[in-house]
């Protein structure tokens, strides 16, 4: 039995988080490439719609139509609106007024807030070494993105971003509490569908629409829909089924550092020694945070 469990343990504790971190980090590079070609929230609506269609097709292919969710489907809709719709819509809007580094620093609030909410609401306790890991994660993010004051006119954008991050943390706890036992593929389809509707309404009411149908936009949208909305969010939901919310959210600490490395490789951006140190520190922090009692 011991030898049979080892591969599963390796996949759950190493490969799944690593794949999630890479896919989520790559999204920042792809978004940066395609953002000028389409209104941000409208692009999210298109992305989530594609993801919904693909997930529904996959779910039917494996014999899991949405009906298998029964009365649980509204819970997936709420989680999807919080974790995908509101979070990404606020982030996309805020990025028009805030530096990417500032956004990365604000996003560092997410794992610590999620861990606290998981403790208060779900009774998920973390050991001292795990809290140390979360603290190292924050330190690593600070080293990667730096600490710069938010200009006065950008304060509303920063508050909007923080509101979105709070929604993601609340959505994570909500998913952990109400969506853990549902079929993953149709559940994710409902999440993406909910986010698509929300973003379509927001795009129609609060955002000036523009689009330039370029191959860059088409390729980026397909990548974000399939690799990130289907792939990364599916992996995030999978991790939340077996691990505490704070531990799963700790993976976000590595993302600013890996994004900086990918931006250096793909976009030719400068990669400083301090950023590399921050990447290493946050990686150690996540490793400590993942050390749950077996």
C-alpha positions as CSV (number, residue, x, y, z in Angstrom):
1,X,0.0,0.0,0.0
2,X,2.8,2.4,0.8
3,X,4.3,2.1,-2.7
4,X,0.9,2.7,-4.3
5,X,0.3,5.9,-2.3
6,X,3.7,7.5,-3.1
7,X,2.9,8.5,-6.8
8,X,-0.4,10.0,-5.7
9,X,1.3,11.9,-2.9
10,X,3.9,13.3,-5.3
11,X,1.2,14.5,-7.8
12,X,-1.0,16.1,-5.1
13,X,1.8,17.8,-3.1
14,X,4.3,18.7,-5.8
15,X,3.2,18.4,-9.4
16,X,-0.3,19.8,-9.1
17,X,0.9,23.0,-7.2
18,X,3.8,23.4,-9.6
19,X,1.6,23.2,-12.6
20,X,-0.9,25.7,-11.1
21,X,1.9,28.2,-10.2
22,X,3.4,28.0,-13.7
23,X,0.0,28.4,-15.5
24,X,-1.1,31.3,-13.2
25,X,2.2,33.1,-13.6
26,X,2.2,32.7,-17.4
27,X,-1.2,34.5,-17.4
28,X,0.4,37.8,-16.4
29,X,2.7,37.6,-19.4
30,X,-0.1,36.7,-21.8
31,X,-2.4,39.4,-20.5
32,X,0.3,42.0,-20.8
33,X,0.7,41.1,-24.5
34,X,-3.0,41.2,-25.4
35,X,-4.5,43.9,-23.1
36,X,-4.3,46.7,-25.7
37,X,-6.4,44.8,-28.2
38,X,-9.7,44.6,-26.3
39,X,-11.6,46.1,-23.4
40,X,-10.3,44.3,-20.3
41,X,-13.6,43.2,-18.7
42,X,-15.1,42.3,-22.1
43,X,-12.0,40.1,-22.8
44,X,-12.7,38.3,-19.5
45,X,-16.3,37.7,-20.6
46,X,-15.1,36.1,-23.9
47,X,-12.5,34.1,-22.0
48,X,-14.9,32.7,-19.5
49,X,-17.5,31.9,-22.1
50,X,-14.9,29.8,-24.1
51,X,-13.9,28.1,-20.8
52,X,-17.5,27.3,-20.0
53,X,-18.2,25.7,-23.4
54,X,-15.0,23.6,-23.2
55,X,-15.7,22.5,-19.6
56,X,-19.3,21.5,-20.5
57,X,-18.0,19.4,-23.4
58,X,-15.4,17.7,-21.3
59,X,-17.9,17.1,-18.5
60,X,-20.4,15.4,-20.9
61,X,-17.6,13.4,-22.5
62,X,-16.8,11.8,-19.1
63,X,-20.4,11.3,-18.2
64,X,-20.7,14.3,-15.8
65,X,-23.5,16.5,-17.1
66,X,-24.3,19.6,-15.0
67,X,-27.4,17.7,-13.6
68,X,-25.0,15.7,-11.4
69,X,-24.4,18.8,-9.2
70,X,-28.1,18.7,-8.1
71,X,-28.9,21.5,-5.8
72,X,-25.2,22.4,-5.3
73,X,-24.9,24.3,-8.5
74,X,-25.7,27.7,-7.0
75,X,-22.7,27.3,-4.6
76,X,-20.4,26.9,-7.6
77,X,-22.0,29.9,-9.2
78,X,-21.3,32.0,-6.1
79,X,-17.7,30.8,-5.9
80,X,-17.1,31.5,-9.6
81,X,-18.5,35.0,-9.4
82,X,-16.2,35.7,-6.4
83,X,-13.0,34.0,-7.4
84,X,-13.1,34.6,-11.2
85,X,-15.6,37.3,-12.1
86,X,-15.1,40.0,-9.4
87,X,-11.5,39.2,-8.6
88,X,-10.2,39.4,-12.2
89,X,-12.5,42.2,-13.2
90,X,-11.3,44.4,-10.4
91,X,-7.6,43.4,-11.0
92,X,-7.9,44.3,-14.8
93,X,-9.4,47.7,-14.0
94,X,-6.9,48.4,-11.2
95,X,-4.0,47.5,-13.5
96,X,-4.8,50.5,-15.7
97,X,-3.9,52.8,-12.8
98,X,-1.4,50.8,-10.7
99,X,2.0,49.5,-11.4
100,X,2.2,45.7,-11.8
101,X,4.6,45.6,-8.8
102,X,2.0,47.3,-6.6
103,X,-0.6,44.8,-7.7
104,X,1.7,42.0,-6.9
105,X,2.3,43.4,-3.4
106,X,-1.4,43.8,-2.8
107,X,-2.0,40.3,-4.0
108,X,0.3,39.1,-1.2
109,X,-2.6,39.8,1.2
110,X,-4.5,36.9,-0.2
111,X,-2.8,33.8,1.3
112,X,-2.6,35.4,4.8
113,X,-6.2,36.6,4.7
114,X,-7.4,33.2,3.4
115,X,-5.5,31.4,6.2
116,X,-7.1,33.6,8.8
117,X,-10.6,33.2,7.3
118,X,-10.0,29.4,7.1
119,X,-9.1,29.4,10.8
120,X,-12.0,31.5,11.9
121,X,-14.8,30.1,9.7
122,X,-13.7,26.6,8.9
123,X,-11.6,25.8,12.0
124,X,-8.6,25.0,9.8
125,X,-5.6,25.3,12.1
126,X,-2.1,25.8,10.9
127,X,1.1,25.0,12.8
128,X,3.7,27.6,13.7
129,X,6.0,26.5,10.9
130,X,3.2,27.1,8.4
131,X,2.6,30.6,9.6
132,X,6.4,31.2,9.4
133,X,6.1,30.0,5.8
134,X,3.3,32.5,5.0
135,X,5.5,35.3,6.6
136,X,8.5,34.3,4.4
137,X,6.1,34.3,1.4
138,X,5.2,37.9,2.1
139,X,8.9,38.8,2.5
140,X,9.7,37.2,-0.8
141,X,7.0,39.1,-2.6
142,X,8.2,42.4,-1.1
143,X,11.7,41.6,-2.4
144,X,10.4,40.8,-5.8
145,X,8.1,43.8,-6.4
146,X,9.6,46.3,-3.9
147,X,7.6,48.7,-1.7
148,X,6.5,51.9,-3.4
149,X,3.9,54.4,-2.2
150,X,0.7,54.4,-4.1
151,X,0.1,57.8,-5.7
152,X,-2.9,59.7,-4.3
153,X,-4.9,59.5,-7.5
154,X,-4.4,55.7,-7.6
155,X,-5.7,55.1,-4.1
156,X,-9.2,54.2,-5.4
157,X,-7.7,51.7,-7.8
158,X,-5.7,50.2,-4.9
159,X,-8.8,49.9,-2.8
160,X,-10.6,48.3,-5.7
161,X,-7.8,45.8,-6.1
162,X,-7.9,45.0,-2.4
163,X,-11.7,44.5,-2.6
164,X,-11.2,42.0,-5.4
165,X,-8.5,40.2,-3.4
166,X,-10.9,40.0,-0.4
167,X,-13.5,38.5,-2.7
168,X,-11.1,35.9,-3.9
169,X,-10.2,34.9,-0.3
170,X,-13.9,34.7,0.6
171,X,-14.6,32.7,-2.5
172,X,-11.8,30.3,-1.6
173,X,-13.3,29.7,1.8
174,X,-16.8,29.4,0.3
175,X,-15.6,26.8,-2.3
176,X,-13.8,24.8,0.4
177,X,-17.0,24.8,2.6
178,X,-19.8,24.2,0.0
179,X,-18.2,22.9,-3.2
180,X,-15.7,20.3,-2.1
181,X,-17.8,17.2,-2.9
182,X,-19.3,18.2,-6.2
183,X,-18.1,16.8,-9.6
184,X,-15.1,19.0,-10.6
185,X,-15.7,19.5,-14.4
186,X,-19.4,20.5,-14.3
187,X,-18.7,22.5,-11.1
188,X,-16.0,24.4,-12.9
189,X,-18.3,24.9,-15.9
190,X,-20.8,26.6,-13.6
191,X,-18.1,28.7,-12.0
192,X,-16.9,30.0,-15.4
193,X,-20.5,30.5,-16.7
194,X,-21.3,32.6,-13.6
195,X,-18.1,34.7,-14.1
196,X,-18.9,35.1,-17.8
197,X,-22.4,36.5,-17.1
198,X,-21.1,38.8,-14.4
199,X,-18.3,40.2,-16.6
200,X,-20.6,40.6,-19.6
201,X,-23.0,42.7,-17.5
202,X,-20.1,44.7,-16.1
203,X,-18.6,45.2,-19.6
204,X,-21.9,46.4,-20.9
205,X,-22.5,48.9,-18.1
206,X,-19.2,50.3,-16.8
207,X,-16.6,49.9,-19.6
208,X,-16.1,51.7,-23.0
209,X,-15.9,48.8,-25.5
210,X,-13.1,48.5,-28.1
211,X,-11.6,45.5,-29.9
212,X,-9.0,44.9,-32.6
213,X,-9.2,41.3,-33.8
214,X,-5.6,40.4,-34.1
215,X,-3.9,37.0,-34.0
216,X,-2.3,38.1,-30.8
217,X,-5.6,38.7,-29.2
218,X,-7.1,35.4,-30.5
219,X,-4.1,33.3,-29.4
220,X,-3.9,35.0,-26.0
221,X,-7.7,34.6,-25.3
222,X,-7.6,30.9,-26.2
223,X,-4.5,30.4,-24.0
224,X,-6.1,32.3,-21.0
225,X,-9.4,30.4,-21.5
226,X,-7.9,26.9,-21.8
227,X,-4.6,26.9,-19.9
228,X,-5.6,29.3,-17.0
229,X,-9.4,29.3,-16.6
230,X,-9.8,25.6,-17.4
231,X,-6.4,24.3,-16.4
232,X,-5.2,26.4,-13.5
233,X,-8.6,27.0,-11.9
234,X,-9.3,23.3,-12.2
235,X,-6.0,22.5,-10.4
236,X,-6.9,25.1,-7.7
237,X,-10.3,23.5,-7.1
238,X,-8.6,20.1,-7.0
239,X,-6.1,21.2,-4.4
240,X,-8.9,22.7,-2.2
241,X,-10.5,19.3,-2.0
242,X,-7.7,17.8,0.0
243,X,-5.7,20.6,1.6
244,X,-6.6,23.6,3.9
245,X,-7.4,26.9,2.2
246,X,-4.4,28.7,3.7
247,X,-2.0,26.1,2.5
248,X,-3.5,26.1,-1.1
249,X,-3.4,29.9,-1.2
250,X,0.2,30.0,-0.1
251,X,1.1,29.0,-3.7
252,X,0.3,32.5,-4.8
253,X,3.5,33.7,-3.0
254,X,5.7,32.2,-5.7
255,X,3.8,33.7,-8.6
256,X,5.3,37.3,-8.5
257,X,8.9,35.8,-8.6
258,X,8.1,33.3,-11.3
259,X,6.3,36.0,-13.3
260,X,9.5,38.1,-13.1
261,X,11.5,35.2,-14.4
262,X,9.1,34.5,-17.3
263,X,9.0,38.3,-18.1
264,X,12.8,38.2,-18.4
265,X,12.7,35.1,-20.6
266,X,9.7,36.0,-22.8
267,X,9.6,39.8,-22.8
268,X,13.3,40.6,-22.2
269,X,12.5,42.6,-19.0
270,X,15.2,43.1,-16.4
271,X,15.6,40.5,-13.7
272,X,17.4,41.8,-10.6
273,X,19.3,39.9,-8.1
274,X,16.9,41.1,-5.4
275,X,14.0,39.7,-7.4
276,X,15.7,36.4,-7.7
277,X,16.4,36.4,-3.9
278,X,12.7,37.2,-3.3
279,X,11.7,34.3,-5.6
280,X,13.9,31.9,-3.5
281,X,12.6,33.3,-0.2
282,X,9.0,33.0,-1.2
283,X,9.6,29.4,-2.5
284,X,11.0,28.4,0.8
285,X,8.0,30.1,2.5
286,X,5.6,28.1,0.4
287,X,7.5,24.9,1.1
288,X,7.2,25.5,4.8
289,X,3.5,26.5,4.5
290,X,2.8,23.2,2.7
291,X,4.2,21.1,5.6
292,X,0.9,19.8,6.9
293,X,0.6,17.0,9.3
294,X,0.2,13.8,7.3
